[in-house]
Amino acid sequence: MPFAVHMELDPYAAAELQPIIEHMERISPDVVTPRRLKAEPHISLAVYDGLDPEPLTHALDRFSVDMRAPSVKLSAIGLFPGPASVLFAAPVVSEELLLLHRNFHAAAASAGAACWPHYLPENWVPHVTLGEQLNPEEAGAAISGATGLWQPVAARLHRISLVRFHPVELLWHRQLPG
């Protein structure tokens, strides 16, 4: 099973995304949403196939011990197209967000796990998944409906977590002050 390190949006920001998530769920019972996964909306810093979680939790402890909750502004919606498309909210890609991502990967290198290539620095497209596993027809309906519901969202990334997924199982987390 894969593992992910992600940073969850604060509850107020997550609530602002719910109308779009509900729209996604009306499109098809097969669309995967954060709510259907019983996960909070989040930005993933890394995804791994197999790993020993213990070294990564030690790296996460060191990485996040003095971290404060960073702020992000979700400024747009987007689509990763394909036969199983993904609709997402896109944060403004700030130097602070890119630095946080690079610093995480530097800290996680000691865990010896191989991250999926598109989550590595220089490849990463930060995003909050709102719906995935959309076929081409569903992707069109998702974009059309989400466009009418969209408004920018100011958020704090208030918790960093390590999860194993499908189903989502929380393995480690730290609440971030701030």
C-alpha positions in Angstrom: 0.0 0.0 0.0 1.2 3.5 -0.7 2.1 6.1 2.0 1.8 9.9 1.8 3.0 12.9 3.8 0.5 15.6 3.6 -0.5 18.9 5.2 -4.1 19.4 6.0 -6.1 22.6 5.5 -7.6 24.2 8.5 -11.3 23.3 9.1 -12.6 26.7 7.9 -10.8 26.4 4.6 -11.8 22.8 4.2 -15.4 23.8 4.8 -15.2 26.4 2.0 -14.3 23.6 -0.4 -17.2 21.3 0.5 -19.7 22.7 -2.1 -17.2 21.6 -4.9 -16.6 18.2 -3.2 -20.3 17.7 -3.0 -20.6 18.6 -6.6 -18.0 16.0 -7.4 -19.9 13.4 -5.5 -23.1 14.1 -7.4 -21.3 13.5 -10.7 -20.7 9.8 -10.1 -20.6 7.3 -7.2 -17.1 6.3 -8.6 -15.5 9.7 -8.2 -13.0 9.6 -5.3 -13.2 12.7 -3.0 -11.5 13.5 0.3 -14.8 13.0 2.1 -15.3 9.5 0.5 -11.8 8.6 1.6 -12.5 9.9 5.1 -9.6 12.3 4.7 -9.3 16.1 5.2 -8.5 18.2 2.2 -4.7 18.5 2.0 -1.6 19.2 0.1 0.6 16.1 -0.3 4.4 16.7 0.0 5.3 13.2 -0.9 3.9 9.8 -1.9 5.8 6.5 -1.5 5.1 3.0 -2.5 6.5 0.7 0.2 8.4 2.0 3.1 9.3 1.4 6.7 7.3 4.2 8.4 9.5 4.4 11.5 12.5 6.2 9.9 10.1 8.5 8.2 8.3 9.4 11.4 11.6 10.2 13.0 12.5 12.4 10.1 9.0 14.1 10.3 9.5 14.7 14.1 12.8 16.5 13.4 11.4 18.4 10.4 8.3 19.7 12.1 9.3 20.2 15.7 9.5 24.0 15.5 7.3 24.4 12.4 4.4 26.9 12.5 1.3 26.5 10.3 2.1 28.0 7.0 -0.5 30.0 5.1 -1.6 29.4 1.6 -4.1 30.9 -0.8 -6.0 28.6 -3.0 -6.4 30.8 -6.1 -7.6 28.6 -8.9 -9.0 25.2 -9.8 -7.3 22.9 -12.3 -7.4 19.5 -13.9 -4.8 16.9 -14.3 -6.3 15.4 -17.5 -6.3 11.7 -18.6 -8.4 8.6 -18.5 -8.7 9.1 -14.7 -8.5 12.9 -14.4 -8.1 14.8 -11.1 -9.8 18.1 -10.3 -7.9 20.2 -7.8 -7.6 23.5 -6.0 -4.3 25.2 -6.8 -2.4 27.2 -4.2 -0.4 30.3 -5.1 3.1 28.8 -5.6 5.1 30.9 -3.2 8.7 30.7 -2.3 7.7 29.8 1.3 5.7 26.8 0.0 8.5 25.6 -2.3 11.1 26.0 0.4 8.9 24.0 2.8 8.6 21.2 0.2 12.4 21.2 -0.5 13.2 21.2 3.2 10.8 18.3 3.8 12.5 16.3 1.1 16.0 17.1 2.5 14.8 15.9 6.0 13.1 12.8 4.6 16.1 11.7 2.6 17.5 10.1 5.8 14.5 7.7 5.8 15.8 6.1 2.6 12.4 5.8 0.9 11.9 6.4 -2.8 9.3 9.1 -3.4 7.1 9.1 -6.5 8.9 11.2 -9.1 6.2 13.8 -9.6 6.3 14.7 -5.9 10.0 15.5 -5.9 11.3 19.1 -5.9 11.4 20.5 -9.4 8.5 18.2 -10.5 6.0 18.9 -7.8 2.7 20.7 -8.6 1.2 21.6 -5.3 -2.6 20.9 -5.2 -5.6 20.0 -3.1 -7.4 17.1 -4.7 -11.1 17.7 -4.8 -12.1 14.7 -7.0 -10.2 12.0 -8.8 -10.8 9.0 -11.0 -12.9 11.1 -13.4 -13.5 9.8 -16.9 -13.3 12.4 -19.7 -17.1 13.1 -19.6 -17.1 13.4 -15.8 -14.0 15.7 -16.0 -16.0 18.1 -18.2 -18.9 18.1 -15.8 -16.5 18.6 -12.9 -14.8 21.6 -14.4 -18.1 23.1 -15.5 -19.8 22.8 -12.1 -16.7 23.7 -10.1 -16.2 26.9 -12.1 -19.5 28.2 -11.0 -18.8 27.3 -7.3 -15.2 28.5 -7.1 -14.0 31.3 -5.0 -10.4 31.8 -3.6 -9.7 30.3 -0.2 -7.2 31.5 2.4 -6.0 28.6 4.4 -3.5 27.5 7.0 -1.8 24.1 6.8 -2.5 23.2 10.4 -1.4 19.6 10.6 1.3 17.5 9.0 0.6 13.7 8.7 1.9 10.4 7.5 -0.8 8.1 6.2 -1.1 4.8 4.5 -3.9 4.8 2.0 -6.8 3.1 0.6 -8.2 3.0 3.0 -6.6 6.0 4.7 -4.9 5.1 8.0 -3.3 7.8 10.0 0.2 6.6 11.2 1.7 9.9 12.6 0.7 13.5 12.8 1.6 16.8 14.5 -0.7 19.8 15.0 1.1 23.0 14.0 0.7 26.1 16.1 0.0 29.4 14.5 
